[in-house]
Amino acid sequence: MPGPHVENSRQVNEDALKLLNVAGAYWRGDENRPMLQRIYGTAWQTTDELENYFGNWTKLVNGTRRLAENWIF
């Protein structure tokens, strides 16, 4: 996977961490196997970097929605 990695989660600044989504999945897609939990998130070195990322992401999503609405007949 791309991006910097840490050896231990204690190295992550918890103030610059954001949980994005959680999802369940069966091991190897078999419902008779144990259920696993997938946790999606993003972490940054500082809270300013996190806020900047989500500010830009929000602008992108809102702009994309406006563009998509223009194409709906």
CHARMM-style PDB file with segment names, atoms N, HN, CA, C and O in Angstrom:
ATOM      1  N   MET     1       0.836  -1.183   0.000  1.00  0.00      PROA
ATOM      2  CA  MET     1       0.000   0.000   0.000  1.00  0.00      PROA
ATOM      3  C   MET     1       0.881   1.248   0.000  1.00  0.00      PROA
ATOM      4  O   MET     1       1.951   1.250   0.609  1.00  0.00      PROA
ATOM      5  N   PRO     2       0.441   2.300  -0.675  1.00  0.00      PROA
ATOM      6  CA  PRO     2       1.238   3.520  -0.709  1.00  0.00      PROA
ATOM      7  C   PRO     2       1.152   4.278   0.612  1.00  0.00      PROA
ATOM      8  O   PRO     2       0.234   4.079   1.407  1.00  0.00      PROA
ATOM      9  N   GLY     3       2.101   5.125   0.816  1.00  0.00      PROA
ATOM     10  HN  GLY     3       2.847   5.287   0.171  1.00  0.00      PROA
ATOM     11  CA  GLY     3       2.061   5.995   1.980  1.00  0.00      PROA
ATOM     12  C   GLY     3       3.010   5.561   3.068  1.00  0.00      PROA
ATOM     13  O   GLY     3       3.474   4.422   3.106  1.00  0.00      PROA
ATOM     14  N   PRO     4       3.286   6.500   3.953  1.00  0.00      PROA
ATOM     15  CA  PRO     4       4.153   6.165   5.076  1.00  0.00      PROA
ATOM     16  C   PRO     4       3.434   5.248   6.062  1.00  0.00      PROA
ATOM     17  O   PRO     4       2.216   5.329   6.225  1.00  0.00      PROA
ATOM     18  N   HSD     5       4.179   4.400   6.699  1.00  0.00      PROA
ATOM     19  HN  HSD     5       5.168   4.334   6.567  1.00  0.00      PROA
ATOM     20  CA  HSD     5       3.620   3.465   7.662  1.00  0.00      PROA
ATOM     21  C   HSD     5       4.325   3.636   8.999  1.00  0.00      PROA
ATOM     22  O   HSD     5       5.443   4.146   9.061  1.00  0.00      PROA
ATOM     23  N   VAL     6       3.672   3.211  10.052  1.00  0.00      PROA
ATOM     24  HN  VAL     6       2.764   2.796  10.002  1.00  0.00      PROA
ATOM     25  CA  VAL     6       4.278   3.241  11.378  1.00  0.00      PROA
ATOM     26  C   VAL     6       4.391   1.809  11.882  1.00  0.00      PROA
ATOM     27  O   VAL     6       3.613   0.936  11.499  1.00  0.00      PROA
ATOM     28  N   GLU     7       5.359   1.588  12.734  1.00  0.00      PROA
ATOM     29  HN  GLU     7       5.991   2.297  13.045  1.00  0.00      PROA
ATOM     30  CA  GLU     7       5.549   0.250  13.286  1.00  0.00      PROA
ATOM     31  C   GLU     7       4.568  -0.043  14.409  1.00  0.00      PROA
ATOM     32  O   GLU     7       4.258  -1.203  14.681  1.00  0.00      PROA
ATOM     33  N   ASN     8       4.077   1.012  15.066  1.00  0.00      PROA
ATOM     34  HN  ASN     8       4.329   1.954  14.845  1.00  0.00      PROA
ATOM     35  CA  ASN     8       3.202   0.827  16.198  1.00  0.00      PROA
ATOM     36  C   ASN     8       2.155   1.943  16.188  1.00  0.00      PROA
ATOM     37  O   ASN     8       2.491   3.087  15.884  1.00  0.00      PROA
ATOM     38  N   SER     9       0.923   1.646  16.507  1.00  0.00      PROA
ATOM     39  HN  SER     9       0.650   0.716  16.754  1.00  0.00      PROA
ATOM     40  CA  SER     9      -0.135   2.656  16.486  1.00  0.00      PROA
ATOM     41  C   SER     9       0.070   3.756  17.526  1.00  0.00      PROA
ATOM     42  O   SER     9      -0.558   4.810  17.435  1.00  0.00      PROA
ATOM     43  N   ARG    10       0.935   3.529  18.508  1.00  0.00      PROA
ATOM     44  HN  ARG    10       1.445   2.673  18.582  1.00  0.00      PROA
ATOM     45  CA  ARG    10       1.252   4.584  19.478  1.00  0.00      PROA
ATOM     46  C   ARG    10       1.990   5.752  18.833  1.00  0.00      PROA
ATOM     47  O   ARG    10       2.057   6.839  19.405  1.00  0.00      PROA
ATOM     48  N   GLN    11       2.539   5.528  17.650  1.00  0.00      PROA
ATOM     49  HN  GLN    11       2.484   4.644  17.185  1.00  0.00      PROA
ATOM     50  CA  GLN    11       3.245   6.592  16.937  1.00  0.00      PROA
ATOM     51  C   GLN    11       2.285   7.538  16.221  1.00  0.00      PROA
ATOM     52  O   GLN    11       2.717   8.565  15.698  1.00  0.00      PROA
ATOM     53  N   VAL    12       0.992   7.214  16.186  1.00  0.00      PROA
ATOM     54  HN  VAL    12       0.641   6.379  16.611  1.00  0.00      PROA
ATOM     55  CA  VAL    12      -0.001   8.022  15.484  1.00  0.00      PROA
ATOM     56  C   VAL    12      -0.531   9.101  16.416  1.00  0.00      PROA
ATOM     57  O   VAL    12      -0.894   8.825  17.560  1.00  0.00      PROA
ATOM     58  N   ASN    13      -0.573  10.322  15.921  1.00  0.00      PROA
ATOM     59  HN  ASN    13      -0.278  10.546  14.992  1.00  0.00      PROA
ATOM     60  CA  ASN    13      -1.151  11.441  16.667  1.00  0.00      PROA
ATOM     61  C   ASN    13      -2.664  11.263  16.678  1.00  0.00      PROA
ATOM     62  O   ASN    13      -3.309  11.420  15.641  1.00  0.00      PROA
ATOM     63  N   GLU    14      -3.239  10.941  17.828  1.00  0.00      PROA
ATOM     64  HN  GLU    14      -2.715  10.813  18.670  1.00  0.00      PROA
ATOM     65  CA  GLU    14      -4.676  10.641  17.891  1.00  0.00      PROA
ATOM     66  C   GLU    14      -5.546  11.854  17.595  1.00  0.00      PROA
ATOM     67  O   GLU    14      -6.713  11.696  17.237  1.00  0.00      PROA
ATOM     68  N   ASP    15      -5.003  13.063  17.734  1.00  0.00      PROA
ATOM     69  HN  ASP    15      -4.055  13.191  18.025  1.00  0.00      PROA
ATOM     70  CA  ASP    15      -5.759  14.263  17.383  1.00  0.00      PROA
ATOM     71  C   ASP    15      -5.817  14.477  15.875  1.00  0.00      PROA
ATOM     72  O   ASP    15      -6.654  15.239  15.391  1.00  0.00      PROA
ATOM     73  N   ALA    16      -4.946  13.818  15.134  1.00  0.00      PROA
ATOM     74  HN  ALA    16      -4.266  13.199  15.527  1.00  0.00      PROA
ATOM     75  CA  ALA    16      -4.898  13.951  13.682  1.00  0.00      PROA
ATOM     76  C   ALA    16      -5.334  12.649  13.007  1.00  0.00      PROA
ATOM     77  O   ALA    16      -4.869  12.315  11.917  1.00  0.00      PROA
ATOM     78  N   LEU    17      -6.221  11.929  13.664  1.00  0.00      PROA
ATOM     79  HN  LEU    17      -6.599  12.199  14.549  1.00  0.00      PROA
ATOM     80  CA  LEU    17      -6.718  10.644  13.175  1.00  0.00      PROA
ATOM     81  C   LEU    17      -8.221  10.755  12.980  1.00  0.00      PROA
ATOM     82  O   LEU    17      -8.916  11.301  13.837  1.00  0.00      PROA
ATOM     83  N   LYS    18      -8.735  10.243  11.864  1.00  0.00      PROA
ATOM     84  HN  LYS    18      -8.170   9.799  11.168  1.00  0.00      PROA
ATOM     85  CA  LYS    18     -10.173  10.295  11.621  1.00  0.00      PROA
ATOM     86  C   LYS    18     -10.641   8.953  11.087  1.00  0.00      PROA
ATOM     87  O   LYS    18     -10.092   8.420  10.122  1.00  0.00      PROA
ATOM     88  N   LEU    19     -11.663   8.422  11.732  1.00  0.00      PROA
ATOM     89  HN  LEU    19     -12.109   8.855  12.516  1.00  0.00      PROA
ATOM     90  CA  LEU    19     -12.301   7.192  11.287  1.00  0.00      PROA
ATOM     91  C   LEU    19     -13.234   7.531  10.138  1.00  0.00      PROA
ATOM     92  O   LEU    19     -14.067   8.430  10.258  1.00  0.00      PROA
ATOM     93  N   LEU    20     -13.104   6.827   9.034  1.00  0.00      PROA
ATOM     94  HN  LEU    20     -12.428   6.097   8.936  1.00  0.00      PROA
ATOM     95  CA  LEU    20     -13.910   7.121   7.849  1.00  0.00      PROA
ATOM     96  C   LEU    20     -15.096   6.182   7.684  1.00  0.00      PROA
ATOM     97  O   LEU    20     -16.195   6.615   7.338  1.00  0.00      PROA
ATOM     98  N   ASN    21     -14.872   4.902   7.932  1.00  0.00      PROA
ATOM     99  HN  ASN    21     -13.979   4.550   8.213  1.00  0.00      PROA
ATOM    100  CA  ASN    21     -15.917   3.925   7.658  1.00  0.00      PROA
ATOM    101  C   ASN    21     -15.563   2.610   8.342  1.00  0.00      PROA
ATOM    102  O   ASN    21     -14.392   2.327   8.595  1.00  0.00      PROA
ATOM    103  N   VAL    22     -16.566   1.826   8.632  1.00  0.00      PROA
ATOM    104  HN  VAL    22     -17.518   2.056   8.426  1.00  0.00      PROA
ATOM    105  CA  VAL    22     -16.358   0.464   9.113  1.00  0.00      PROA
ATOM    106  C   VAL    22     -17.229  -0.460   8.278  1.00  0.00      PROA
ATOM    107  O   VAL    22     -18.298  -0.067   7.811  1.00  0.00      PROA
ATOM    108  N   ALA    23     -16.774  -1.672   8.096  1.00  0.00      PROA
ATOM    109  HN  ALA    23     -15.906  -1.991   8.476  1.00  0.00      PROA
ATOM    110  CA  ALA    23     -17.527  -2.643   7.305  1.00  0.00      PROA
ATOM    111  C   ALA    23     -17.210  -4.043   7.807  1.00  0.00      PROA
ATOM    112  O   ALA    23     -16.106  -4.316   8.276  1.00  0.00      PROA
ATOM    113  N   GLY    24     -18.177  -4.906   7.702  1.00  0.00      PROA
ATOM    114  HN  GLY    24     -19.075  -4.684   7.320  1.00  0.00      PROA
ATOM    115  CA  GLY    24     -17.968  -6.293   8.082  1.00  0.00      PROA
ATOM    116  C   GLY    24     -17.808  -7.162   6.854  1.00  0.00      PROA
ATOM    117  O   GLY    24     -18.377  -6.877   5.800  1.00  0.00      PROA
ATOM    118  N   ALA    25     -17.048  -8.201   6.990  1.00  0.00      PROA
ATOM    119  HN  ALA    25     -16.586  -8.432   7.846  1.00  0.00      PROA
ATOM    120  CA  ALA    25     -16.845  -9.138   5.882  1.00  0.00      PROA
ATOM    121  C   ALA    25     -16.555 -10.513   6.467  1.00  0.00      PROA
ATOM    122  O   ALA    25     -15.890 -10.640   7.495  1.00  0.00      PROA
ATOM    123  N   TYR    26     -17.058 -11.524   5.802  1.00  0.00      PROA
ATOM    124  HN  TYR    26     -17.597 -11.421   4.966  1.00  0.00      PROA
ATOM    125  CA  TYR    26     -16.756 -12.889   6.229  1.00  0.00      PROA
ATOM    126  C   TYR    26     -15.376 -13.291   5.716  1.00  0.00      PROA
ATOM    127  O   TYR    26     -14.963 -12.887   4.629  1.00  0.00      PROA
ATOM    128  N   TRP    27     -14.678 -14.084   6.505  1.00  0.00      PROA
ATOM    129  HN  TRP    27     -15.014 -14.412   7.387  1.00  0.00      PROA
ATOM    130  CA  TRP    27     -13.361 -14.580   6.112  1.00  0.00      PROA
ATOM    131  C   TRP    27     -13.498 -15.373   4.829  1.00  0.00      PROA
ATOM    132  O   TRP    27     -14.236 -16.356   4.763  1.00  0.00      PROA
ATOM    133  N   ARG    28     -12.777 -14.932   3.812  1.00  0.00      PROA
ATOM    134  HN  ARG    28     -12.178 -14.133   3.865  1.00  0.00      PROA
ATOM    135  CA  ARG    28     -12.771 -15.538   2.479  1.00  0.00      PROA
ATOM    136  C   ARG    28     -14.156 -15.603   1.841  1.00  0.00      PROA
ATOM    137  O   ARG    28     -14.406 -16.459   0.992  1.00  0.00      PROA
ATOM    138  N   GLY    29     -15.063 -14.700   2.246  1.00  0.00      PROA
ATOM    139  HN  GLY    29     -14.859 -14.005   2.936  1.00  0.00      PROA
ATOM    140  CA  GLY    29     -16.379 -14.603   1.644  1.00  0.00      PROA
ATOM    141  C   GLY    29     -17.334 -15.729   2.003  1.00  0.00      PROA
ATOM    142  O   GLY    29     -18.396 -15.849   1.392  1.00  0.00      PROA
ATOM    143  N   ASP    30     -16.989 -16.539   2.961  1.00  0.00      PROA
ATOM    144  HN  ASP    30     -16.126 -16.441   3.457  1.00  0.00      PROA
ATOM    145  CA  ASP    30     -17.805 -17.692   3.357  1.00  0.00      PROA
ATOM    146  C   ASP    30     -18.556 -17.342   4.640  1.00  0.00      PROA
ATOM    147  O   ASP    30     -17.936 -17.088   5.673  1.00  0.00      PROA
ATOM    148  N   GLU    31     -19.893 -17.328   4.578  1.00  0.00      PROA
ATOM    149  HN  GLU    31     -20.397 -17.535   3.739  1.00  0.00      PROA
ATOM    150  CA  GLU    31     -20.685 -16.931   5.743  1.00  0.00      PROA
ATOM    151  C   GLU    31     -20.574 -17.911   6.912  1.00  0.00      PROA
ATOM    152  O   GLU    31     -20.996 -17.593   8.024  1.00  0.00      PROA
ATOM    153  N   ASN    32     -20.020 -19.079   6.676  1.00  0.00      PROA
ATOM    154  HN  ASN    32     -19.677 -19.337   5.773  1.00  0.00      PROA
ATOM    155  CA  ASN    32     -19.805 -20.039   7.754  1.00  0.00      PROA
ATOM    156  C   ASN    32     -18.495 -19.792   8.498  1.00  0.00      PROA
ATOM    157  O   ASN    32     -18.218 -20.432   9.512  1.00  0.00      PROA
ATOM    158  N   ARG    33     -17.702 -18.870   7.993  1.00  0.00      PROA
ATOM    159  HN  ARG    33     -17.927 -18.350   7.169  1.00  0.00      PROA
ATOM    160  CA  ARG    33     -16.435 -18.510   8.637  1.00  0.00      PROA
ATOM    161  C   ARG    33     -16.645 -17.280   9.514  1.00  0.00      PROA
ATOM    162  O   ARG    33     -17.682 -16.623   9.426  1.00  0.00      PROA
ATOM    163  N   PRO    34     -15.674 -16.971  10.350  1.00  0.00      PROA
ATOM    164  CA  PRO    34     -15.828 -15.823  11.259  1.00  0.00      PROA
ATOM    165  C   PRO    34     -15.976 -14.490  10.521  1.00  0.00      PROA
ATOM    166  O   PRO    34     -15.435 -14.298   9.432  1.00  0.00      PROA
ATOM    167  N   MET    35     -16.721 -13.580  11.144  1.00  0.00      PROA
ATOM    168  HN  MET    35     -17.161 -13.736  12.028  1.00  0.00      PROA
ATOM    169  CA  MET    35     -16.906 -12.236  10.609  1.00  0.00      PROA
ATOM    170  C   MET    35     -15.697 -11.391  11.009  1.00  0.00      PROA
ATOM    171  O   MET    35     -15.252 -11.432  12.156  1.00  0.00      PROA
ATOM    172  N   LEU    36     -15.177 -10.632  10.060  1.00  0.00      PROA
ATOM    173  HN  LEU    36     -15.538 -10.599   9.128  1.00  0.00      PROA
ATOM    174  CA  LEU    36     -14.057  -9.728  10.297  1.00  0.00      PROA
ATOM    175  C   LEU    36     -14.559  -8.294  10.233  1.00  0.00      PROA
ATOM    176  O   LEU    36     -15.577  -8.011   9.603  1.00  0.00      PROA
ATOM    177  N   GLN    37     -13.852  -7.410  10.876  1.00  0.00      PROA
ATOM    178  HN  GLN    37     -13.024  -7.640  11.388  1.00  0.00      PROA
ATOM    179  CA  GLN    37     -14.205  -5.997  10.861  1.00  0.00      PROA
ATOM    180  C   GLN    37     -13.129  -5.232  10.109  1.00  0.00      PROA
ATOM    181  O   GLN    37     -11.948  -5.311  10.447  1.00  0.00      PROA
ATOM    182  N   ARG    38     -13.545  -4.486   9.084  1.00  0.00      PROA
ATOM    183  HN  ARG    38     -14.505  -4.422   8.810  1.00  0.00      PROA
ATOM    184  CA  ARG    38     -12.614  -3.619   8.361  1.00  0.00      PROA
ATOM    185  C   ARG    38     -12.800  -2.206   8.878  1.00  0.00      PROA
ATOM    186  O   ARG    38     -13.927  -1.729   9.013  1.00  0.00      PROA
ATOM    187  N   ILE    39     -11.712  -1.549   9.162  1.00  0.00      PROA
ATOM    188  HN  ILE    39     -10.797  -1.937   9.053  1.00  0.00      PROA
ATOM    189  CA  ILE    39     -11.752  -0.182   9.674  1.00  0.00      PROA
ATOM    190  C   ILE    39     -10.973   0.698   8.699  1.00  0.00      PROA
ATOM    191  O   ILE    39      -9.790   0.474   8.446  1.00  0.00      PROA
ATOM    192  N   TYR    40     -11.652   1.692   8.163  1.00  0.00      PROA
ATOM    193  HN  TYR    40     -12.614   1.874   8.368  1.00  0.00      PROA
ATOM    194  CA  TYR    40     -11.030   2.616   7.223  1.00  0.00      PROA
ATOM    195  C   TYR    40     -10.825   3.955   7.922  1.00  0.00      PROA
ATOM    196  O   TYR    40     -11.733   4.462   8.580  1.00  0.00      PROA
ATOM    197  N   GLY    41      -9.651   4.517   7.780  1.00  0.00      PROA
ATOM    198  HN  GLY    41      -8.913   4.105   7.245  1.00  0.00      PROA
ATOM    199  CA  GLY    41      -9.366   5.794   8.413  1.00  0.00      PROA
ATOM    200  C   GLY    41      -8.191   6.474   7.740  1.00  0.00      PROA
ATOM    201  O   GLY    41      -7.562   5.931   6.831  1.00  0.00      PROA
ATOM    202  N   THR    42      -7.918   7.669   8.210  1.00  0.00      PROA
ATOM    203  HN  THR    42      -8.430   8.109   8.948  1.00  0.00      PROA
ATOM    204  CA  THR    42      -6.787   8.421   7.703  1.00  0.00      PROA
ATOM    205  C   THR    42      -6.087   9.082   8.882  1.00  0.00      PROA
ATOM    206  O   THR    42      -6.735   9.496   9.843  1.00  0.00      PROA
ATOM    207  N   ALA    43      -4.784   9.178   8.807  1.00  0.00      PROA
ATOM    208  HN  ALA    43      -4.258   8.841   8.026  1.00  0.00      PROA
ATOM    209  CA  ALA    43      -3.995   9.775   9.881  1.00  0.00      PROA
ATOM    210  C   ALA    43      -2.978  10.740   9.281  1.00  0.00      PROA
ATOM    211  O   ALA    43      -2.420  10.496   8.211  1.00  0.00      PROA
ATOM    212  N   TRP    44      -2.754  11.824   9.986  1.00  0.00      PROA
ATOM    213  HN  TRP    44      -3.207  12.021  10.855  1.00  0.00      PROA
ATOM    214  CA  TRP    44      -1.827  12.859   9.547  1.00  0.00      PROA
ATOM    215  C   TRP    44      -0.907  13.202  10.693  1.00  0.00      PROA
ATOM    216  O   TRP    44      -1.178  12.847  11.841  1.00  0.00      PROA
ATOM    217  N   GLN    45       0.166  13.882  10.396  1.00  0.00      PROA
ATOM    218  HN  GLN    45       0.386  14.170   9.464  1.00  0.00      PROA
ATOM    219  CA  GLN    45       1.109  14.245  11.448  1.00  0.00      PROA
ATOM    220  C   GLN    45       0.549  15.330  12.356  1.00  0.00      PROA
ATOM    221  O   GLN    45       0.827  15.335  13.556  1.00  0.00      PROA
ATOM    222  N   THR    46      -0.238  16.249  11.799  1.00  0.00      PROA
ATOM    223  HN  THR    46      -0.463  16.245  10.825  1.00  0.00      PROA
ATOM    224  CA  THR    46      -0.797  17.336  12.599  1.00  0.00      PROA
ATOM    225  C   THR    46      -2.292  17.474  12.324  1.00  0.00      PROA
ATOM    226  O   THR    46      -2.789  17.006  11.300  1.00  0.00      PROA
ATOM    227  N   THR    47      -2.999  18.120  13.244  1.00  0.00      PROA
ATOM    228  HN  THR    47      -2.595  18.500  14.076  1.00  0.00      PROA
ATOM    229  CA  THR    47      -4.430  18.370  13.039  1.00  0.00      PROA
ATOM    230  C   THR    47      -4.643  19.348  11.888  1.00  0.00      PROA
ATOM    231  O   THR    47      -5.654  19.262  11.191  1.00  0.00      PROA
ATOM    232  N   ASP    48      -3.716  20.268  11.679  1.00  0.00      PROA
ATOM    233  HN  ASP    48      -2.895  20.337  12.246  1.00  0.00      PROA
ATOM    234  CA  ASP    48      -3.838  21.203  10.562  1.00  0.00      PROA
ATOM    235  C   ASP    48      -3.828  20.473   9.227  1.00  0.00      PROA
ATOM    236  O   ASP    48      -4.602  20.809   8.331  1.00  0.00      PROA
ATOM    237  N   GLU    49      -2.957  19.475   9.088  1.00  0.00      PROA
ATOM    238  HN  GLU    49      -2.328  19.202   9.817  1.00  0.00      PROA
ATOM    239  CA  GLU    49      -2.923  18.688   7.852  1.00  0.00      PROA
ATOM    240  C   GLU    49      -4.223  17.921   7.658  1.00  0.00      PROA
ATOM    241  O   GLU    49      -4.728  17.830   6.539  1.00  0.00      PROA
ATOM    242  N   LEU    50      -4.767  17.371   8.733  1.00  0.00      PROA
ATOM    243  HN  LEU    50      -4.357  17.445   9.642  1.00  0.00      PROA
ATOM    244  CA  LEU    50      -6.043  16.651   8.662  1.00  0.00      PROA
ATOM    245  C   LEU    50      -7.162  17.590   8.235  1.00  0.00      PROA
ATOM    246  O   LEU    50      -7.932  17.260   7.332  1.00  0.00      PROA
ATOM    247  N   GLU    51      -7.265  18.748   8.864  1.00  0.00      PROA
ATOM    248  HN  GLU    51      -6.640  19.017   9.597  1.00  0.00      PROA
ATOM    249  CA  GLU    51      -8.306  19.714   8.518  1.00  0.00      PROA
ATOM    250  C   GLU    51      -8.153  20.217   7.091  1.00  0.00      PROA
ATOM    251  O   GLU    51      -9.150  20.401   6.391  1.00  0.00      PROA
ATOM    252  N   ASN    52      -6.933  20.438   6.653  1.00  0.00      PROA
ATOM    253  HN  ASN    52      -6.123  20.289   7.222  1.00  0.00      PROA
ATOM    254  CA  ASN    52      -6.682  20.875   5.284  1.00  0.00      PROA
ATOM    255  C   ASN    52      -7.130  19.809   4.288  1.00  0.00      PROA
ATOM    256  O   ASN    52      -7.753  20.122   3.274  1.00  0.00      PROA
ATOM    257  N   TYR    53      -6.812  18.551   4.582  1.00  0.00      PROA
ATOM    258  HN  TYR    53      -6.306  18.296   5.406  1.00  0.00      PROA
ATOM    259  CA  TYR    53      -7.216  17.446   3.709  1.00  0.00      PROA
ATOM    260  C   TYR    53      -8.736  17.383   3.574  1.00  0.00      PROA
ATOM    261  O   TYR    53      -9.256  17.296   2.461  1.00  0.00      PROA
ATOM    262  N   PHE    54      -9.443  17.426   4.690  1.00  0.00      PROA
ATOM    263  HN  PHE    54      -9.020  17.497   5.594  1.00  0.00      PROA
ATOM    264  CA  PHE    54     -10.889  17.316   4.624  1.00  0.00      PROA
ATOM    265  C   PHE    54     -11.549  18.566   4.079  1.00  0.00      PROA
ATOM    266  O   PHE    54     -12.631  18.483   3.496  1.00  0.00      PROA
ATOM    267  N   GLY    55     -10.925  19.724   4.253  1.00  0.00      PROA
ATOM    268  HN  GLY    55     -10.046  19.791   4.726  1.00  0.00      PROA
ATOM    269  CA  GLY    55     -11.437  20.934   3.617  1.00  0.00      PROA
ATOM    270  C   GLY    55     -11.383  20.806   2.100  1.00  0.00      PROA
ATOM    271  O   GLY    55     -12.349  21.125   1.408  1.00  0.00      PROA
ATOM    272  N   ASN    56     -10.255  20.340   1.592  1.00  0.00      PROA
ATOM    273  HN  ASN    56      -9.470  20.081   2.155  1.00  0.00      PROA
ATOM    274  CA  ASN    56     -10.111  20.143   0.149  1.00  0.00      PROA
ATOM    275  C   ASN    56     -11.024  19.033  -0.343  1.00  0.00      PROA
ATOM    276  O   ASN    56     -11.605  19.142  -1.423  1.00  0.00      PROA
ATOM    277  N   TRP    57     -11.158  17.964   0.438  1.00  0.00      PROA
ATOM    278  HN  TRP    57     -10.686  17.875   1.315  1.00  0.00      PROA
ATOM    279  CA  TRP    57     -12.006  16.833   0.051  1.00  0.00      PROA
ATOM    280  C   TRP    57     -13.470  17.276  -0.032  1.00  0.00      PROA
ATOM    281  O   TRP    57     -14.185  16.887  -0.954  1.00  0.00      PROA
ATOM    282  N   THR    58     -13.911  18.087   0.929  1.00  0.00      PROA
ATOM    283  HN  THR    58     -13.330  18.403   1.679  1.00  0.00      PROA
ATOM    284  CA  THR    58     -15.287  18.578   0.937  1.00  0.00      PROA
ATOM    285  C   THR    58     -15.552  19.454  -0.284  1.00  0.00      PROA
ATOM    286  O   THR    58     -16.602  19.342  -0.917  1.00  0.00      PROA
ATOM    287  N   LYS    59     -14.606  20.318  -0.612  1.00  0.00      PROA
ATOM    288  HN  LYS    59     -13.752  20.409  -0.099  1.00  0.00      PROA
ATOM    289  CA  LYS    59     -14.758  21.156  -1.799  1.00  0.00      PROA
ATOM    290  C   LYS    59     -14.861  20.296  -3.052  1.00  0.00      PROA
ATOM    291  O   LYS    59     -15.670  20.582  -3.935  1.00  0.00      PROA
ATOM    292  N   LEU    60     -14.059  19.257  -3.136  1.00  0.00      PROA
ATOM    293  HN  LEU    60     -13.402  19.025  -2.419  1.00  0.00      PROA
ATOM    294  CA  LEU    60     -14.073  18.372  -4.288  1.00  0.00      PROA
ATOM    295  C   LEU    60     -15.408  17.655  -4.406  1.00  0.00      PROA
ATOM    296  O   LEU    60     -15.993  17.607  -5.488  1.00  0.00      PROA
ATOM    297  N   VAL    61     -15.893  17.099  -3.308  1.00  0.00      PROA
ATOM    298  HN  VAL    61     -15.417  17.137  -2.429  1.00  0.00      PROA
ATOM    299  CA  VAL    61     -17.159  16.361  -3.325  1.00  0.00      PROA
ATOM    300  C   VAL    61     -18.310  17.293  -3.676  1.00  0.00      PROA
ATOM    301  O   VAL    61     -19.155  16.946  -4.501  1.00  0.00      PROA
ATOM    302  N   ASN    62     -18.353  18.462  -3.067  1.00  0.00      PROA
ATOM    303  HN  ASN    62     -17.667  18.744  -2.397  1.00  0.00      PROA
ATOM    304  CA  ASN    62     -19.436  19.402  -3.356  1.00  0.00      PROA
ATOM    305  C   ASN    62     -19.384  19.877  -4.798  1.00  0.00      PROA
ATOM    306  O   ASN    62     -20.425  20.003  -5.442  1.00  0.00      PROA
ATOM    307  N   GLY    63     -18.201  20.138  -5.311  1.00  0.00      PROA
ATOM    308  HN  GLY    63     -17.355  20.035  -4.788  1.00  0.00      PROA
ATOM    309  CA  GLY    63     -18.066  20.542  -6.713  1.00  0.00      PROA
ATOM    310  C   GLY    63     -18.484  19.435  -7.654  1.00  0.00      PROA
ATOM    311  O   GLY    63     -19.107  19.701  -8.682  1.00  0.00      PROA
ATOM    312  N   THR    64     -18.152  18.194  -7.321  1.00  0.00      PROA
ATOM    313  HN  THR    64     -17.646  17.979  -6.486  1.00  0.00      PROA
ATOM    314  CA  THR    64     -18.531  17.051  -8.152  1.00  0.00      PROA
ATOM    315  C   THR    64     -20.042  16.897  -8.161  1.00  0.00      PROA
ATOM    316  O   THR    64     -20.627  16.597  -9.202  1.00  0.00      PROA
ATOM    317  N   ARG    65     -20.683  17.099  -7.010  1.00  0.00      PROA
ATOM    318  HN  ARG    65     -20.208  17.343  -6.164  1.00  0.00      PROA
ATOM    319  CA  ARG    65     -22.143  16.999  -6.944  1.00  0.00      PROA
ATOM    320  C   ARG    65     -22.793  18.051  -7.817  1.00  0.00      PROA
ATOM    321  O   ARG    65     -23.745  17.765  -8.543  1.00  0.00      PROA
ATOM    322  N   ARG    66     -22.274  19.281  -7.748  1.00  0.00      PROA
ATOM    323  HN  ARG    66     -21.500  19.514  -7.158  1.00  0.00      PROA
ATOM    324  CA  ARG    66     -22.835  20.346  -8.567  1.00  0.00      PROA
ATOM    325  C   ARG    66     -22.678  20.016 -10.049  1.00  0.00      PROA
ATOM    326  O   ARG    66     -23.593  20.238 -10.842  1.00  0.00      PROA
ATOM    327  N   LEU    67     -21.519  19.487 -10.415  1.00  0.00      PROA
ATOM    328  HN  LEU    67     -20.775  19.307  -9.771  1.00  0.00      PROA
ATOM    329  CA  LEU    67     -21.319  19.101 -11.807  1.00  0.00      PROA
ATOM    330  C   LEU    67     -22.290  17.989 -12.205  1.00  0.00      PROA
ATOM    331  O   LEU    67     -22.858  18.020 -13.296  1.00  0.00      PROA
ATOM    332  N   ALA    68     -22.478  17.012 -11.325  1.00  0.00      PROA
ATOM    333  HN  ALA    68     -22.016  16.986 -10.438  1.00  0.00      PROA
ATOM    334  CA  ALA    68     -23.370  15.885 -11.619  1.00  0.00      PROA
ATOM    335  C   ALA    68     -24.811  16.372 -11.752  1.00  0.00      PROA
ATOM    336  O   ALA    68     -25.546  15.874 -12.605  1.00  0.00      PROA
ATOM    337  N   GLU    69     -25.231  17.338 -10.924  1.00  0.00      PROA
ATOM    338  HN  GLU    69     -24.633  17.742 -10.232  1.00  0.00      PROA
ATOM    339  CA  GLU    69     -26.605  17.839 -10.991  1.00  0.00      PROA
ATOM    340  C   GLU    69     -26.850  18.535 -12.319  1.00  0.00      PROA
ATOM    341  O   GLU    69     -27.970  18.510 -12.829  1.00  0.00      PROA
ATOM    342  N   ASN    70     -25.837  19.150 -12.881  1.00  0.00      PROA
ATOM    343  HN  ASN    70     -24.927  19.171 -12.467  1.00  0.00      PROA
ATOM    344  CA  ASN    70     -26.008  19.822 -14.172  1.00  0.00      PROA
ATOM    345  C   ASN    70     -26.249  18.825 -15.295  1.00  0.00      PROA
ATOM    346  O   ASN    70     -26.829  19.185 -16.320  1.00  0.00      PROA
ATOM    347  N   TRP    71     -25.821  17.590 -15.127  1.00  0.00      PROA
ATOM    348  HN  TRP    71     -25.350  17.298 -14.295  1.00  0.00      PROA
ATOM    349  CA  TRP    71     -25.988  16.590 -16.173  1.00  0.00      PROA
ATOM    350  C   TRP    71     -27.306  15.843 -16.069  1.00  0.00      PROA
ATOM    351  O   TRP    71     -27.671  15.110 -16.989  1.00  0.00      PROA
ATOM    352  N   ILE    72     -28.033  16.013 -14.961  1.00  0.00      PROA
ATOM    353  HN  ILE    72     -27.737  16.608 -14.214  1.00  0.00      PROA
ATOM    354  CA  ILE    72     -29.313  15.310 -14.783  1.00  0.00      PROA
ATOM    355  C   ILE    72     -30.378  16.056 -15.563  1.00  0.00      PROA
ATOM    356  O   ILE    72     -30.540  17.267 -15.407  1.00  0.00      PROA
ATOM    357  N   PHE    73     -31.099  15.336 -16.397  1.00  0.00      PROA
ATOM    358  HN  PHE    73     -30.968  14.353 -16.524  1.00  0.00      PROA
ATOM    359  CA  PHE    73     -32.144  15.961 -17.236  1.00  0.00      PROA
ATOM    360  C   PHE    73     -33.484  15.873 -16.578  1.00  0.00      PROA
ATOM    361  OT1 PHE    73     -34.477  16.343 -17.133  1.00  0.00      PROA
TER     362      PHE     73
END
